[in-house]
Each structure stands twice: as C-alpha cells, then as structure tokens.
Amino acid sequence: MMKFIASDVETAKAKARRALGGKTVVISVRDLPSGDVEVTASDKPAPAAPEPAPKAQFAGAARDAVDEGPFKMGAGARLNENIESKFSADALAKLSSRLTGGKGQRALDMSDATVRAMAEILAPHGIGEALLAALIDGARKSQIDEDLYRLETAFAEAFTYAPLSFSPTTPIMLMGPTGAGKTSTAAKLAAAVQGGGAKASIITADVGRAGAIDQIRAYGEALGADYFIAESPLDVAQIIKSNRLGGAVVFDTPGVSPYDSGDIAALRSYREAADAEPVLVLPAGGDADEYVDWATAFREIGVKRCILTKFDATKRVGAGLRAAFETGLALAHFSETPFISEGLLTASPDFLARRLIASRPGQIG
C-alpha cells in the first residue's frame, strides 16, 4: 500500500492512479489536520507497471545504452521543467567552468621507502595525484612502521569523518547519479533507525525510473516503514506538514545531470521544500573525473557529506575517495553489501586501510 496526499480527494486519487496504474484500489481516505486529504491505495493482487509521473519524467530513459550519457547537456531527469526558468544560464556556465579544475601536482620521490610503499598500494586505485600526495604526507605521521598502520594514519589525516544523525525536523536527502544506490541506501538508513527502536519514513521523488515505485514499496513493506510518493516540491512539503513524521525521514531523489539547469534547480526546490540536508551518494569505483564533476556540482547546492557505495562490486575504489577529497566532502558511511538488513558501515580510516590492503596486487580481496 502507498499513501498519496493532495488538497482534495480526486487529486490524491489521480496521483495514486499515475503511480499504480489501472489496477488501483483505494483502501482508505483520511482528512489531515492541515486540511489536505490522504488516500491510501494499492494495486494488489495484480500489480501494474506504474505510469511515469509527468513532473518527474526521466528524459533519458528511452535512449539507447550507448548514448552520450548523463553529462550531455539537457540529458537529465527533468525533475520539474517549470522551475528551470528561475536559474540563469550564466550560473550554470559558471558551474560548468569549475567542474574539471584540478589541483597543483608535485613529483613523488620514489627513492623514499614510505613513498614507494604507499604509491604501490594506492596508485592502482586511481585516487589521483593530489590525494596520493596527501595520503603519503599523512602516512609519515604513523607511529608504527607497517603498511596497514601507515594507511590508517594517512586516511585519518586526509579526510573528515561525519556519520549521519537523524532528526524528524531535518530529513536526509539523498542525491547523486543514476545507479549509485540511492534507493537501497535510503532503505538501509531506514532499517538502521528502526533496528534501534525509532520510527523511519521514506519519501521518494524517483517516480520516473522503471520499477522505482515497486522497489520503494517493497522496501517500505519489508521494513514496516511509512513511505510516500512525491511528484513535486509541493508534494514533499505537504507530506512533511500533514504527517507527524518522527525518528528519521529519508528522502530519495532521482539520478540527475549536473549540467542540466532544470535538474539542479529542481533539486534546490526539493531541498527547500523538505528543509533537508543533502547527502551525495557515489559508487566507490568508476570514472574518477566524472565523480569529481558530480561532487563539485552538488557542493553548489549544499552537500557537505557523502556516502560511498558498492565497495563489494569493485576492486579499485579510488574514484569516490578522490571526488570526496578534491571537493572537501566528509565521509559519512560506506556500503559493501547489497543486502538491506546488513546496512551501512560508519566511515572510518580503519575500514579504508584494510580495504586497500586487501585489494593490493598479490592479495585476495
């Protein structure tokens, strides 16, 4: 079952039909203290494929897999087309010109034993020269002359670690590229909160992606968490206003393009409507240059922390770390399993050191 909120019954029912399809069955209708109406609906026993919500249509969904990708201008999620006019092309051009800026590089002295040892472990992960140099500097502060301890000291020196805390008044808003694992991360966060005896609610605006609504519904029902569908920033504001959400509120957003002014504008509006803290979700491995672009773009809309996912799906994990380092993002959590019940790990230098040692050449990782 899913809950839909609108100013009147017919509008709420229309939202349910768009989300659940032709088999929609209204379970209950409830008047809320705010004056809005909440409709609870289901498509069981024969689920239908949800129609894409018109305000959150993913423009790139029908394109061939070999298309130019999310960084082609205009190939974003188009979360809310009419918001785009609020932000000028000049602001977007200013952002784009900064996305691929690099830091100054310096030569490494490979005759130094510490430099050589750290470079042999770290360089294969594609962490970039700036982070490599910072980690080598940090490794020199280790009190124990052993690779694992040097790495742990290095990561402690190079990054800030800031795990998430939850408040019903400050939702956690997950954003990032398509396929980063935002929806499963939302479920893991909710599972962790409920495992501690508190209440969790999930809001999703990712209604244009094929199967997204079925996915969030399955997670919500399995966890026993409340879950809500939002087609616009107004929906998010109504959900939060009309429901006394307690414990933790996790807000899942669609994958977007940092070069699409409409997408960036819409995310700003969603954040303002939810009064949420935006948190970037990135896979640990991938194209490091693109990840730096992503992190730079989302810093512009207030992201200060990130969650790195899919440590279990790649051997080389430097891309996400490089993006966080070069944009000054704190590390909040890591994910190394697809299983929701196993949750997220609190980000730590110890985990990173052991993970990189385990995946060095000649090791089984």
For each residue, the residues with C-beta under 8 A, 3 or more apart:
1: 27 40 41 42 221
2: 16 19 20 40 41 42 213 217 227 228 229
3: 38 39 40 226 227 228 229
4: 12 13 15 16 19 38 39 40 41 228 229
5: 12 32 36 37 38 39 228 235 238 239 242 243
6: 9 11 12 14 15 36 37 39 238
7: 11 35 36 37
8: 11 12 37
9: 6 12 13 29 37 39
10: 13 14
11: 6 7 8 14 15
12: 4 5 6 8 9 15 16 29 37 38 39
13: 4 9 10 16 17 24 26 39 41
14: 6 10 11 17 18
15: 4 6 11 12 18 19 39 229 231 235
16: 2 4 12 13 19 20 24 26 39 41
17: 13 14 20 21 22 24 51
18: 14 15 50 51 53 54 231
19: 2 4 15 16 50 51 53 207 213 229
20: 2 16 17 23 24 41 42 43 47 48 50 213
21: 17 24 43 47 48 49 50 51
22: 17 48
23: 20 43 46 47 48
24: 13 16 17 20 21 41 42 43 48
25: 41 42 43 44
26: 13 16 29 39 40 41
27: 1 40 41 42
28: 39 40
29: 9 12 26 37 38 39 40
30: 37 38 39 40
31: 35 37 38
32: 5 35 36 37 38 242 243
33: 242
34: 238 241 242
35: 7 31 32
36: 5 6 7 32 238 241 242
37: 5 6 7 8 9 12 29 30 31 32
38: 3 4 5 12 29 30 31 32 242 243
39: 3 4 5 6 9 12 13 15 16 26 28 29 30
40: 1 2 3 4 26 27 28 29 30
41: 1 2 4 13 16 20 24 25 26 27
42: 1 2 20 24 25 27
43: 20 21 23 24 25 46 47 48
44: 25 47
45:
46: 23 43
47: 20 21 23 43 44 214
48: 20 21 22 23 24 43
49: 21 210
50: 18 19 20 21 207 212 213 214
51: 17 18 19 21
52: 56 57 58 61 207 208
53: 18 19 56 57 207 208 229 231
54: 18 57 231
55: 79 80 231 232
56: 52 53 77 78 79 80 205 206 207 208 231 232 254
57: 52 53 54 61 77 78 208
58: 52 61 77 78 208 209 254 255
59: 74 75 76 77 78
60: 63 67 70 75 76 77
61: 52 57 58 208 209 210
62:
63: 60 67 75
64: 67
65:
66:
67: 60 63 64 72 75
68: 71 72 75
69: 72 75
70: 60 75 76 177 178 255 256 257
71: 68 75 257 258 259 290 293
72: 67 68 69 75 257 259
73: 259 260
74: 59 257 260
75: 59 60 63 67 68 69 70 71 72 257 260
76: 59 60 70 79 256 257 259 260 262 263
77: 56 57 58 59 60 208 254 255 256 257 260 263 266
78: 56 57 58 59 81 260 262 263
79: 55 56 76 83 205 253 254 256 262 263 266 267 270
80: 55 56 83 84 232 233 262 265 266 269
81: 78 84 262
82: 85
83: 79 80 86 87 233 262 265 266 269
84: 80 81 87 261 262 265 266
85: 82
86: 83 265
87: 83 84 91 92 261 264 265 268
88: 91 92
89: 92 93 261
90: 93 94
91: 87 88 94 95 261
92: 87 88 89 95 96 259 261 264
93: 89 90 96 97
94: 90 91 97 98
95: 91 92 98 99 258 264 296 297 300
96: 92 93 99 259
97: 93 94
98: 94 95 101 296
99: 95 96 258 292 293 296 297
100: 289 292 293
101: 98
102: 105 130 326
103: 130 326
104: 130
105: 102 129 130 133
106: 129 133
107:
108: 115 119 132 133 136
109: 112 115
110: 115 116 119
111: 115 116
112: 109 115 116
113: 116 117
114: 117 118 136 139 140 150
115: 108 109 110 111 112 118 119 136
116: 110 111 112 113 119 120
117: 113 114 120 121 147 150
118: 114 115 121 122 132 135 136 139 150 151 154
119: 108 110 115 116 122 123 132 136
120: 116 117 123 360 361
121: 117 118 124 147 151 356 357 360
122: 118 119 125 127 132 135 318 356
123: 119 120 127 132
124: 121 316 360 361
125: 122 316 317 318 321 356 359
126: 288 316 318 319 322
127: 122 123 131 132 135 288 318 321 322 325
128: 131 132 288 318 322 325 326
129: 105 106 132 133
130: 102 103 104 105 133 134 322 325 326
131: 127 128 134 135 158 318 321 322 325 326
132: 108 118 119 122 123 127 128 129 135 136
133: 105 106 108 129 130 136 137
134: 130 131 137 138 154 157 158 325
135: 118 122 127 131 132 138 139 151 154 155 157 158
136: 108 114 115 118 119 132 133 139 140 154
137: 133 134 140 141 154 157
138: 134 135 141 153 154 155 156 157 158
139: 114 118 135 136 142 150 151 153 154
140: 114 136 137
141: 137 138 153 157
142: 139 145 146 149 150 152 153 154
143: 149 153
144: 149 150
145: 142 149 150
146: 142 149 150
147: 117 121 150 151 357
148: 151 152 353 354 357
149: 142 143 144 145 146 152 153 353
150: 114 117 118 139 142 144 145 146 147 153 154
151: 118 121 135 139 147 148 154 155 349 352 353 356 357
152: 142 148 149 155 156 349 350 352 353
153: 138 139 141 142 143 149 150 156 157 349
154: 118 134 135 136 137 138 139 142 150 151 157 158 349 353
155: 135 138 151 152 158 159 349 352 353
156: 138 152 153 159 349
157: 134 135 137 138 141 153 154
158: 131 134 135 138 154 155 325
159: 155 156 321 324 325 330 331 347 349
160: 330 331
161: 330 331 332 346 347 348 349
162: 304 305 330 331 332 347
163: 332 333 346 347
164: 172 189 279 305 332 333
165:
166: 170 172 189 193 198 247 248 249
167: 170 248
168: 245 246 247 248 249
169: 275
170: 166 167 275 276 277
171: 203 240 249 250 251 274 275 276 277
172: 164 166 189 248 249 250 251 276 277 279
173: 251 253 270 271 274 276 277 278 279
174: 182 185 186 250 251 252 253 279 281 307
175: 182 253 256 267 278 279 280 281 298 303
176: 180 182 255 280 281 282 294 298
177: 70 180 255 256 282 294
178: 70 209 254 255
179: 255 283
180: 176 177 255 281 282 283 309
181: 184 185 281 283 309 310 335
182: 174 175 176 185 186 206 252 253 255 281
183: 186 187 204 206 212 215 216 219 252
184: 181 187 188 219 309 335 338 340
185: 174 181 182 188 189 281 307 309 335 344
186: 174 182 183 189 190 202 204 216 219 250 251 252
187: 183 184 190 191 202 216 219 223 340
188: 184 185 191 192 335 340 343 344
189: 164 166 172 185 186 192 193 200 248 250 344
190: 186 187 193 194 200 201 202 219 223 225 248 250
191: 187 188 194 195 200 223 340 341 343
192: 188 189 195 196 343 344
193: 166 189 190 196 198 199 200 247 248
194: 190 191 197 198 199 200 223 224 225 247
195: 191 192 343
196: 192 193
197: 194
198: 166 193 194 246 247 248
199: 193 194 225 226 245 246 247 248
200: 189 190 191 193 194 223 225 226 247 248 249 250
201: 190 225 226 227 228 243 245 247 248 249 250
202: 186 187 190 216 219 220 225 226 227 228 250 251 252
203: 171 227 228 229 230 236 239 240 249 250 251 252 274
204: 183 186 207 212 213 216 227 228 229 230 251 252 253
205: 56 79 230 231 235 236 251 252 253 254 270
206: 56 182 183 209 212 216 252 253 254 255
207: 19 50 52 53 56 204 212 213 229 230 231 254
208: 52 53 56 57 58 61 77 212 254
209: 58 61 178 206 212 254 255
210: 49 61
211: 214 215
212: 50 183 204 206 207 208 209 215 216 254
213: 2 19 20 50 204 207 216 217 229
214: 47 50 211 217 218
215: 183 211 212 218 219
216: 183 186 187 202 204 206 212 213 219 220 227 229 252
217: 2 213 214 220 221 227
218: 214 215 221 222
219: 183 184 186 187 190 202 215 216 222 223 225 227 340
220: 202 216 217 223 224 225 226 227
221: 1 217 218 224
222: 218 219 340
223: 187 190 191 194 200 219 220 340
224: 194 220 221
225: 190 194 199 200 201 202 219 220
226: 3 199 200 201 202 220 243 245
227: 2 3 201 202 203 204 216 217 219 220
228: 2 3 4 5 201 202 203 204 239 243
229: 2 3 4 15 19 53 203 204 207 213 216 235
230: 203 204 205 207 233 235 236 239 270
231: 15 18 53 54 55 56 205 207 235
232: 55 56 80 235 236
233: 80 83 230 236 237 266 269 270 272 273
234: 237 238 273
235: 5 15 205 229 230 231 232 238 239
236: 203 205 230 232 233 239 240 251 270 273 274
237: 233 234 240 241 273 274
238: 5 6 34 36 234 235 241 242
239: 5 203 228 230 235 236 242 243 245
240: 171 203 236 237 243 245 249 274 275
241: 34 36 237 238
242: 5 32 33 34 36 38 238 239
243: 5 32 38 201 226 228 239 240
244:
245: 168 199 201 226 239 240 249
246: 168 198 199
247: 166 168 193 194 198 199 200 201
248: 166 167 168 172 189 190 193 198 199 200 201
249: 166 168 171 172 200 201 203 240 245 274 276
250: 171 172 174 186 189 190 200 201 202 203
251: 171 172 173 174 186 202 203 204 205 236 270 274 276
252: 174 182 183 186 202 203 204 205 206 216
253: 79 173 174 175 182 204 205 206 256 267 270
254: 56 58 77 79 178 205 206 207 208 209 212
255: 58 70 77 176 177 178 179 180 182 206 209
256: 70 76 77 79 175 177 253 260 263 264 266 267
257: 70 71 72 74 75 76 77 260 263
258: 71 95 99 263 264 293 294 296 297 298
259: 71 72 73 76 92 96 297
260: 73 74 75 76 77 78 256 257 263 264
261: 84 87 89 91 92 264 265
262: 76 78 79 80 81 83 84 265 266
263: 76 77 78 79 256 257 258 260 266 267
264: 87 92 95 256 258 260 261 267 268 297 300 301
265: 80 83 84 86 87 261 262 268 269
266: 77 79 80 83 84 233 256 262 263 269 270
267: 79 175 253 256 263 264 270 271 278 301
268: 87 264 265 271 272 301
269: 80 83 233 265 266 272 273
270: 79 173 205 230 233 236 251 253 266 267 273 274 276
271: 173 267 268 274 275 276 278 301 302
272: 233 268 269 275
273: 233 234 236 237 269 270
274: 171 173 203 236 237 240 249 251 270 271
275: 169 170 171 240 271 272
276: 170 171 172 173 249 251 270 271
277: 170 171 172 173 302 304 305
278: 173 175 267 271 298 301 302 303
279: 164 172 173 174 175 303 305 306 307 332
280: 175 176 294 295 298 303 305 306 307 329
281: 174 175 176 180 181 182 185 306 307 309
282: 176 177 180 286 291 294 295 306 307 308 309 319 320 323 324
283: 179 180 181 286 308 309 310 313 314 319 320
284: 308 309 310 311 314 317 319 320 321 334
285: 310 313 314 315 316 317 318 319 320
286: 282 283 290 291 314 319 320
287: 290 291 319
288: 126 127 128 291 292 318 319 322 323
289: 100 292 293
290: 71 286 287 293 294
291: 282 286 287 288 294 295 319 320 322 323
292: 99 100 288 289 295 296 322 323 326 327
293: 71 99 100 258 289 290 296 297
294: 176 177 258 280 282 290 291 297 298 323
295: 280 282 291 292 298 299 303 306 323 324 326 327 329
296: 95 98 99 258 292 293 299 300 327
297: 95 99 258 259 264 293 294 300 301
298: 175 176 258 278 280 294 295 301 303
299: 295 296 302 303 304 327 328 329
300: 95 264 296 297
301: 264 267 268 271 278 297 298
302: 271 277 278 299
303: 175 278 279 280 295 298 299 306 329
304: 162 277 299 329 330
305: 162 164 277 279 280 329 330 331 332
306: 279 280 281 282 295 303 320 323 324 329 330 331 332
307: 174 185 279 280 281 282 332 333 334 335 344
308: 282 283 284 311 317 320 321 324 331 333 334 335 347
309: 180 181 184 185 281 282 283 284 334 335
310: 181 283 284 285 313 314 335
311: 284 308 314 317 334 335 336 355
312: 335 336 337 338
313: 283 285 310
314: 283 284 285 286 310 311 317
315: 285 359 365
316: 124 125 126 285 319 359
317: 125 284 285 308 311 314 320 321 355 356 359
318: 122 125 126 127 128 131 285 288 321 322
319: 126 282 283 284 285 286 287 288 291 316 322 323
320: 282 283 284 285 286 291 306 308 317 323 324
321: 125 127 131 159 284 308 317 318 324 325 352
322: 126 127 128 130 131 288 291 292 318 319 325 326
323: 282 288 291 292 294 295 306 319 320 326 327 329
324: 159 282 295 306 308 320 321 327 328 329 330 331
325: 127 128 130 131 134 158 159 321 322 328
326: 102 103 128 130 131 292 295 322 323
327: 292 295 296 299 323 324
328: 299 324 325
329: 280 295 299 303 304 305 306 323 324
330: 159 160 161 162 304 305 306 324
331: 159 160 161 162 305 306 308 324 334 347
332: 161 162 163 164 279 305 306 307 347
333: 163 164 307 308 344 345 346 347
334: 284 307 308 309 311 331 344 345 346 347 351
335: 181 184 185 188 307 308 309 310 311 312 344 345
336: 311 312 345
337: 312 342
338: 184 312
339: 342
340: 184 187 188 191 219 222 223 343
341: 191
342: 337 339
343: 188 191 192 195 340
344: 185 188 189 192 307 333 334 335
345: 333 334 335 336 348 351
346: 161 163 333 334
347: 159 161 162 163 308 331 332 333 334 351
348: 161 345 351 352
349: 151 152 153 154 155 156 159 161 352 353
350: 152 353 354
351: 334 345 347 348 354 355
352: 151 152 155 321 348 349 355 356
353: 148 149 151 152 154 155 349 350 356 357
354: 148 350 351 357 358
355: 311 317 351 352 358 359 365
356: 121 122 125 151 317 352 353 359 360
357: 121 147 148 151 353 354 360 363
358: 354 355 363 364 365
359: 125 315 316 317 355 356 363 365
360: 120 121 124 356 357 363 365
361: 120 124
362:
363: 357 358 359 360
364: 358
365: 315 355 358 359 360
